Amino acid sequence: MRSTTGAGLLGAAVIFGGAHAQYADFTRTTDTVRLTHEVPATSAMTIEARVWIDVACTTFNFEHALWREQKNAAEDKTVQLCSSGVVMYMAGATPVIVWNGPVPTGRWAHVVCQQADGRGRIWIDGILKHDVATSTNVIPASDGSSNSIGAGLHNNSYVVPGAQCRIDWLRVSTCARYSGPTFAPPDECDLIPADSCTALLFTFDEPALSGTLVNRGSLSGTATIGAAWIAGATSPTLGGMSVDGNGNGVPDECEASPCSADIDDSGFVDGVDLAIVLTNWGTPSPKYPEADANGDGEVNGADLSIVLSGWGACP
């Protein structure tokens, strides 16, 4: 069950109609999305995505490109993602920024790469993993840049292997979006804002079998799934269907449960739910966040009261 309190509304799981594809599945290294958008030159850049890696990987060398824009040697913006780490490269005077993992596999993770104020930083799930000095430079955006998600090009001609992963959403920002050692990472129901420094924002919420994607950022251009722009390019699969049973525009999994006392979602409020609350007393555990039945950030007497008052079959 999931609460929609605070920012937990819509966002990466926005629904238009009865069902939608929450993420794009880039199972094959040839799966790619072609972009004609050209990201402007800025002295700060934040590239982030909510991703799921299933395939273990250990090497790079242009492999596992999550997002890339390149025209020539003077322009090469890229983030490469692997279970063994993250690489961010900005052309010119800025060196490759490398963090040697591990990146979680078999679950969703929020990955952030940022260059700003002479620093290169990488956060995983809201925790700062890497912070190094760089020569912050203004990265040009040449006309006709090769720009892609999931796979990319080298020198505008060579197909490079793409990241074998699922992408829930991806945002490229022309500003320093994060600071500090920790922050609360967004989840599948959080609002992903498209503010003044959002150049690209793809949430992959189009209906299954769509051929084009909507950029919710500020840049104009087209985003085509599996376009035949390079030999061997294939289309990622839109999947992860969510249902909006009551037609209110909110995915069912992002709405508050009508039976919040049913901690284990069994359909009954019983001794199991009581035991979960008692054994998770205090700060909610990652395993049973639902023990915080009222969503106030603490498992205490209020949650115990909710369970006891809701005893029996859920309505």
C-alpha positions, 0 to 999 in steps of 0.5 A: 500500500502507498500513501499519497501524502506530501509529494507522493502524487502522480509524477513518474507514475502519471496516468493518462487513461485506464492504464499506462507503461510506467517505464521503458525496458532496455533489455537489449544493448541495441535498444535506444531512444533517438533525441533531436534535442540539443542541450544548451551550454551551461556551467552546471549540469545534473543528470539523473534517472530512476533505474533498475539494473538486472544484468551484472556488468563490470566494464565500460569503454563507452558501454552501458550509456544511459544518456549521451550527447555528442557531435565531436571531440569538443562535445561529449556529455555522457553518463554510463551506468553499470552494477560496478559503478557510474561514469560521468564524462564532460568534454573539454577540461573536465575529466571523467568522473568515476565511482566504482560502485556497487550500484544496486541490482534487482530493484529501483535505484535513484542515480545522480551525476552532477558537475557544478562549482568545480566539483563532480558528485555522484549520489546513489539513492540520496547518499553522496558516494563520490565528490571530487574536484573538476575543472568545470567547463561550459559544454557546447551543444553543436548543431546536429548533435547525436543525442540518445537514451539507453544507447549512444554514438561515438563520433556520430557514427559508431553504435555503442552498447546501451545500458541493459536496464529499465528506466522509470524516468530520466531528467537532464537539468542545466543547474546544480539540483542537489547538494549535501551528503544526503537527501530523500530520493523520489520514488515511483509516486513522487512528483518529478518537477519540470522547472526552469532548469529542466532541459529534458524530462522523460517519464516513459508514461506513454501507452504501450506500443507508442513510437514517440515520447513526450519531453516534459522539459523546456527543449524542443525536439522529437524523441523516437523509440527505436528509430532506424537512425543507426544500423541495428537500433531496436525499440525498448519495450514500454511496460510496467502497466499500472491501473487507474481503476477509479479513473481519477488520474492517480495510479491505484498503487499510489493511492492511500489504502482504504484499509490502512490497518492491513499492514501486510495487505492480506485483506484482514487486520489480524495478529500478523499486522499487530506483530509487524507494528510491535516489532517495527516500533520506532523508526519505520524499517525499509522492509515494512514501511507500512507499519507507519500506518498514519504516515507520520514518520514513526511507528508508535501508539497511533499506528497501534490504535489504527490496527486495533480499531480496524480489526477484522476483514477490510471493507 
